[in-house]
């Protein structure tokens, strides 16, 4: 078997959306598994909608997701001369022809087809006509000669054997009158020239496969193996939309998801390895096969994604998470968080093992770390404010008095003092710890409050308590 070559071929009309990211992941994983390579082709023939900014966003999205490719990205638009060359070669071979029909004539054909109960399409008017009949001054299109009878079979790794009746295909255009190729034609020429052996793409391309096979057969080229994967649906079973999560991968980065978590989650959307939910990228590559791709549509579930992301946050090294937190704060323009994180690196790193089990996203990590660099006086959120009653503020005044008498400032010393204090007041420890947490962090959730006090230090602890008690 020749070396496996896959390709990811997005159109640069927007960001790398989640469906495209999954297609890229599967193409990349299969190439890695088989010791082959994945190529990147930018299908930029739609010049009005294709932008350099979108190309950059696609490439950055793939890089953030951790997917690489061989060689430089290939521009489909830059290969227009080659596409035209093959179209004219097909005419010389007798497998394509020049069509001089005007838009008005094509409209009339469609109306006549509708009137007779047939599909509204081109009727092959110029298919076998003498080119000498061509009208002067009319730039023709080139149409492929689709087979008039028989079956066109797509042997698909996911969909199985899919049969299309040739009689249902028309002689579709492969080269426009201005000399530019149609998508259907350009894709085939590019895949052949790039040596693509396996095409993995959405099942919305399945009907395209039948037309593309016509071009492969006309040129006598080997048809790549194909795997048409079902599109991702929302939790309600409808086609994935922005309200479901059909966003660019940069949006997931900004929402605080880790690339390794997103890779893991996307792999489970349409592919499975037994009941395994959590697995490394190396495991995925090792286990991956086209036969493991699912025929049924996968449903996007933010809850599952968050749970998987939480797992990776818990398992990550603090130094790695710190860098991601800084990058996220910078990207989102959260200047106070950025300054606080950068100015308190060692403290944040010390706190992260306490914070990681409490967070499912990087944004939650940043929020949880804010107590370290919060500017006094601490502004409590609604839940924390509810705990700071006049009674609890009075209690905190007594707590401050007890803390002033401590000789040592570490977790065991603070813990012992607070337990003794609570017992003397006839209170459970939580009745002391919760208002203390609200006063020191402005939140009802934080690392252990005694750990918090050690992290921010004695001086800052006493100052924050003074702000609450006036003592």
N, C-alpha and C positions, 0 to 999 in steps of 0.2 A: 504494500500500500504506500502511495506517495505521502509526503508530509502533509499533515492536516493544516489547512489554512482557513480561518474563519474571518469574518469582517463585521465591523459595526459601521453602519452607513446612515447617520442621522442627517436630517435637513436642518440647516442653520437658520431657522425661522423663529427660534425662541431658545429657552434654556433646556438643559438636559432633564426632561421630565422623568417621572419615576418609572413609567413603562419602558422608556428607552434605556434607562439605567439598568433595569432587569435584563433586557435583551443583551446589552453590552456585557453584563456579568456572566450570563450563560455562554455567550460566544467566547469570552475570555477564559472561563473555567474549562470549557471543552478543549480549547487550543492548548492550555497548560497541561491538562490531563493527558493529552495525546502527544505531548512533546512537540507541538506545532507552534503556530504563531497567529495572532490576531492582527488584522490590518484595520486602519481607520480611514474611511472615505467620507468626505463631506459632500453631500448631494446638494450642491449649490446652484443647480441649473435655473431655479426660479430666482432670477436676478432682482426682481422687485421686492421679494420677501427675505432674501438672504442678506445678512449683515455680518460685518467683521466682528461686531460686539457679540453676536450670537455664536459665532465660531469660537471666539475666546471663552465664552461661557460654557460651551460644550466641552472644550478641552480641559478647562479648569474643573468642571464637574467630574469628569472621568478621573483626573489626577487626584482630586480630593477623595473620591471613592476608592482609590488605590488600584485602578485598572490601567495597565499600560498596553502599548501596541508596538508593533515592529515598524521601523522606518518613519518617514514623515507622513503626516496626514495628506491624503490624496484629494485634490479638488476635481469633482466631476466636471465642472464647467470648463476647466483647463483642458479637458480631453475632448472637447466638442469636435475638433478636426478628425480625430480617430473614429468617433461615433459616425460622422458623416461618411467617412471612408468605407466603413463596413456596410452602411446602408446602400451606398452605390454598388458595392461588391455584390450585395444580395440581388440587386437589379440585374447585374451582368450574369449572375448564376440562374436567373429566371425564377427566383424565389420572392421577388418584390417587384413593384412597378410604380411608375409615375402616375399620379392622379391629378387631374386638372379641374376637378369639380369646384364650382364656386360655392360660397356659403349659402346662396339662395337655392342652388340645385340640391345641396345636402339637406336643407330644410324641407324641400319638396319630397325628397326620398323618404324622409322620416314620416311626413304626413301621410304619404301613400302607404307606407308600411303599417302605420297605426290604423288606417282606414280598412286595411285587409286583415287586421287582427294579428299582425306580426310585430316583433320587437322593432322599435324605431332606430334603425342603424343603416350604415352604408351598404349599398346593394351590389358592390363589385363592378360598377359601371365601366371603369377603365382597366379592369383586371386583364382582359385578353384583347384589348383594343390596339390597333396599329398606332404606334407613337406618332406616325405621320399625321394623324388626325388632331394632334394637339393644337389648341388655339394659340395664336401668337400673343406674346407679351404676358403670358400667365405663368407665374412661378409655381411649379407643381410641388405637392408633397410626395413622399414615398410611403407606400403602404406595403406591408408584408402580405404574402399570399398564404392566408390561413388554410389549413386542410378543409375540404368541403364535406368530408364524411369521416366516419370512424371515431375513435376515442382518443383523448389526450389524458394520459394517466400521470398523476403526481404521486410518487411513492414517498410518503412522508413519515418521519420517525415518530411524530406525535399523532397525526390524524389518520395514519394508516394509508391504504390505497384509496385515493380520491380520483374519481373518473369524471371528466368533463366531455360532453358531446361536442365534437368539432363543429357540427352544424349551428351551434349556438354562439360561435365566435365570428366576428366580422374581420375584414381585412383592415386591421387597425394601423394607424399612422406610426411610423418609426422615425421619420425625419420631416420636420415642418417645412413650409415653403421658404422660410428665411434661413434654412440650412441648419437649424438647431435640432438636436435629438429630443424625442419624447423620453419621459422617465423610463417607460417600459423597455426601450431599446438601449438607453445608456447603461442601465443596470446590468443587462446581460453582457455587453461589451466589456464593461469594467470588471465584472466578476470573472470573466474568462481571462482577460489580460492580467489580472492580479493573481491568477492561479487559485482562486477560491474553491475549496473542495466541499465546504459545508456552510449552508446558509441557515442561520437561526434568526427568526423574525416573528412578528405577530401574525396571528391567523387572519387578520384583515388583508394580508397579502396573498392568501391562498388562491384566489381567482387570478391574481397577477401571475402566479406561478404557471398556470396553464398557458397564458399568452407568451410568457418568457420562454417556455419550453418550445414553442413554435419557432422562435428565433434561434435557439440552440440547435434544434434539428435542421433548420435551413442552412446553418453554417457548418454543420457536421461537428459541433463542439460537444464535449462531455458535459452532461448536466450535473451540477453539484448535488450532493445529498442535501435534503431539506428537512427542516423541523419548524413547523408553524405552531407557535405557542398561543394559547388562548389569551385574550386581553385581560387585564386586571379589572375586577369589578369593585364597586364600593360595598360596604357592609350590607346594604339593602338589595344587592344583586344587580343594581343598575350599572351601566358603564361608568367607569371611574371618572369623576369630575373634580374640579378644584375643591368643592365642598367636602369631598371624600378624602382628599390628599393627593390629587393629581397635580403636584407642584414640582418645581425644579429642585434638583438635589441641593442647590444652595439654600433653599428655604428650610430643608431639614437640618442643614448645618447650623443655620441661624436659630432654629428651634431647639438646638442643643443635643442633636443626635450625633453619635460617634460613627465614623465611616465603617468601622468593623461591625458595629451593630446593624447598620443599614444593609451591609453586604449579607450578613447572616439572615436578616429578615426577608430581604428580596429573594434570596436563594430558596426560601420556603414558600414563596408565592409562585407556585407552578412547578416545583420540583421537590422531591422528597427522598429521604433515605431512612426508610423505616419510620419510627416515631420520633427520631431525633429532632429536637427543636433548637438546641444550642450547639453550635459546632464552629470550629475555627475555619478560616478561609483555606488553610492547608488541608483540613479534613474534607471540606467541600470539593476541592480540586481532586483529591484522592478518590472520593466516592462518586464524582459526577459522571453521568452517562446520559445520552440523549433518550435512552429508553426509560429513564427515570422522570422525564418531563410528563406532567399531567395533562390529560385531555380536557378536563373540566376547568372552568374559569376560577381563578383564585380571587379571594375577597380581601381587600385591604382593611386592616384592623389596627387602629392607632394604639389600642390598649396592649395588644401583643407586641407592637413595636416598642412601646414604652417599657414593657417588662423586659424585653431582650436588651434594650439600651441600659436599663438599670443593672442588669447582670454584668454588662461590660464595664460600666462605671465602677461597680464594686470590685471587679477583678483588675482594674487598671492600676498602673503605678502612679503615685501622687505627682511625680515630676511631669509625666505625660499629661495628666489632667490639668495641672496648673497651666501648662503651655496652651492647652485648648481653651481654658477659661479666659486667659489673656487675649488670645486671638479672637474669641467670640465677643468679648466686651469691646474690643477695638472695632470689629466689623459692624457691630450694632450701634456704635457711637455712644456707648455707656461710659462716658468719660470719668465719672466719679469711681465707678467700679474698676476701670482700667488703672487709674492712679492708685487706688487702694490695693489692688492686687500686686501691682509692680512695686509699691512701697513697702509691702509686708510679705514678701515672698516666703521667707523662712517660716513665719507664723502660719501662713496659709498652708504650706506643705505639712507642717506639724498637725494642723487641724484636719486635713483631708481624710485620713483614715477614719476619723469620727464622722465626717460629713458624707462620705461615699455610700454607706448603707442607707442613708436617708434620702438620696436623690435618684431620680430616674432620668433626668436630663442635665446637661451642662448648665443650662439657665438656672435650674434649681440649686445646683452646686454654688453658683455665683451668689444667688440670693441667700443661701445658708451661710456663706462666708462673709457676708456683709457686716456681721457683728464685730469682726476683727478690726475693720477700718472705719466703722460708722463714726460720723462726726457728732460730738455731743452738742446739745442734749439729744439723746436717742429718741427718735419719733416712733412710737409704738403703733403697730397695725391695730385693726379693730378688735381682733381676738385678744391680743395682748393688753390693749387698753382696758378691756372688760375685767381683767384680773387686777388692775392697779386701782383698787378702791381705796377709800380713806383708811379703812382698817388694815389693808395689806401694806399701804405706805407706812403706817405706824409700825407694823411688824418689821418692815424692811429697815426702819430706823434702828430697831433693836438688833437686827441682823448685822448692820454696819458696826454697831458698838462691839459686838462679839468678834467680828473679823479684825477689828483694830488691835485686839489683844493677842492675835496669833503671832507666834515666834517664827513659824515656818509657813511658806506659801507654796504648798503643793497639794495634789489631790487628796492623799490620805489625811493630811492635817485639816483641810477644809471640810472634808467629808465627816470626820470625827466631830469637829466643832459644831457643824450644822445638825448632826444627829442628836448631840447633847442638847443643843438649843431647842430643837423641835420637841424632844421628850420633856424638857422643862416647861414648855408652853402647853403641853398636852395635845400636841398636833402630830399628824403623820408627816413624814419627811416631805412628801409631795406638796403639802399645803404651804411649805416654806419654799421649796424649789421652784414651783410654778410662778409665783409673783417675782421671785428673784430672776428667773429666766426672762420674764416679760420686761423687767426693769433694765436688765443688762444687755439684752439683744433686741428688744422691741418685737419679738416673735414668741409664739407658743411652741415652736419646734426649733431645736438646736442640738448640737452635741451635748453630752452630759454637762450640766451647768457648772459643776466643779471644774471640769476640763476647760470650759469657757473662761472661767475666772483665772486659771493658770495661764491660758493662752494670751489673754489681754493684759495680764499682770495686775499686781496689787494696786498700784497707783490709779490705773484706769478703772478698775473695778470700784474702788472707793469713790472716785469722782462721779461715775455713772450713778451709783447709789445716792450720792449727795444731791444730784440733780432731781432725783425722784422724791427724796425725803426732806430736802431743804436743810439737812443736817450737815 
